[in-house]
Amino acid sequence: MLDERDAPGPRRGRAAEGPDATPPIRAAGGVVWRPADEPGPVDGSAAGRAPALVCLVHRPRYGDWSLPKGKLEPGEHPLLAAVREVAEEADVRAVPQVRLPTVRYHSEGRPKVVDYWSMRAVATGGFQPDTEVDDVRWLGVDEAIRLVSYPHDAEVLAGFAALPAVTGTVALVRHAHAGKRATWSGPDTGRPLDAQGWAQAHALAPLVALVRPARLLSASARRCVQTLDPVAALLDLPIEVDGDLDEPRPGQHPDECALAAADRLATLAADGEPVGVCSQGKVIPGALARLSGRPGDFTTPKGGGWLLAFTGGRLLAADRL
């Protein structure tokens, strides 16, 4: 296995930090997996999960084997970039599931930060012939760890191997900006998105679409339904209104709503199909705290959200979008 100091491109090391540091090069990629073709165990498959193969790409310029990844386009969200780069380099359409360890090193004299996600391969397509890749291999995880050229890729693969199987995926978002409650004269449930909110909703749409949701569910408030309108149009899906996702009514204890929302999210995940959900700021933090079983900062800004991965009935990971 090479140290990156031996490669023509990147060099091993921690990215510089601080106000005067050179801005890092941002990149993203994935550990893309699919079930093994063979019915029996695969040489090098990870313990604790069904036999799976992961994808590596070969770059003749560097003579290396690595995980598929690439640089972010200006203004591009890292998760969108990760899925795009996997498609362009490995010819794989994939659904992101869990955030993996971030890698930091130096490349071309600048710090570089690469974000990775585990991704389930669902289709082929997207390959770009002008990439640096000339070969793609699907291997068991242990075999892939032995083949990759750089220690940090092996570390990312080991992080993937330690995960239990993901059985459910939910893209959970808080409604986008909808002006101020004090300036709205009608019922608060009827308060619509403002111009900023519509911009946020359109920005959220491709992120929610990445999980390829089979259903879209929204709290009852108009602003929640409108937040999902762009992704509903993008995917040609109806929006189902679900009162279990609503914020507390006057006199209702917040814990009651948090419990109802947590139960609803767990039930949706248990159905096995990815879903997109929009709820409210007084609901999401309590619901995620209950699902995670631990204290944490689950505060969610308007137009923000989470990629939730479940294993069985248990929340495995909650990663900010």
DAKALIN-V548650 format. One record per helix or strand of 2 or more residues. SS is the DSSP state (alpha for helix, beta for strand). FROM is the first residue (numbers start at 1). LEN is the number of residues. If there is no record, write none. Layout:
BEGIN
ss-><SS;SS>
from-><FROM;FROM>
len-><LEN;LEN>
END
This chain:
BEGIN
ss-><alpha;beta;beta;beta;beta;beta;alpha;beta;beta;beta;alpha;alpha;beta;alpha;alpha;alpha;beta;alpha;beta;alpha;alpha;beta;alpha;beta;beta>
from-><4;11;25;52;64;69;78;92;110;133;141;151;168;181;188;195;215;222;239;243;254;275;281;305;314>
len-><3;2;11;8;3;3;13;16;15;7;7;11;7;3;3;15;4;14;3;3;17;5;12;7;7>
END
